[in-house]
Amino acid sequence: MTSGVRRNSRPRSSLQHLKQWILEEKWGLVEEYLKCCEEELDNVEAAPHLNEPLLMSNHHLEDSAIHLMCRHHPPVEIIEHTIKLFPHLSYQLNYHWQTPLHLAAACGASPRVVR
């Protein structure tokens, strides 16, 4: 059994895996998850999981998904796709009052990610 994201199915169950995929730098699975989110954003009422704290906000208790990504050297395409889907995450603060840009620069992300 794989832990990948099944296409044409809600990624709800995959949300619990999103943090782990980011921490393990499994960027292919993260990208699949984002593609599923993109398909569901047209009908956000049918996709309440897109409002989960890890993905959408951090409530100043932990990092959002994009904060975690910026700590783990993501491909620039992952960051671009995340910001395209959830633009407000690019300026959201974490529990240390840091934006994703702060973390990307501090953790040595590629210049393309920082830009």
C-alpha positions, 0 to 999 in steps of 0.5 A: 500500500502506498502513501501517495495521494490518489487522484480524483479523491479528496486529499483529506486523509493525505492532510495528516501526511502532508507534514510528514512528507514535507519533513521527509522532503518527499516533494513529489507527494507534496506536489500531488497533494497541491494538485488535488487542492487546486482541483478542489479550490473551485468548490471550497465548500466541498473541501473543508479540509483546505481550511485545516490549520497546518495548511491554511494558518498556524494560529501562532502555535506552529508553522504553516505548511509553507513555513515547514517547506521553507525549512526543508529546501523545497524545489522552487516549483513547490513554493510557487504552486503553494503561493499560487493556491494560498497567496496569504501564506507568503506573508503569514507569521509563525510563532516566532513572528517569522514569515516564510521568507525569513525561514527560507533565507535563514535555512539557506534556501536557494536564491530562486526560492527566496525570490 
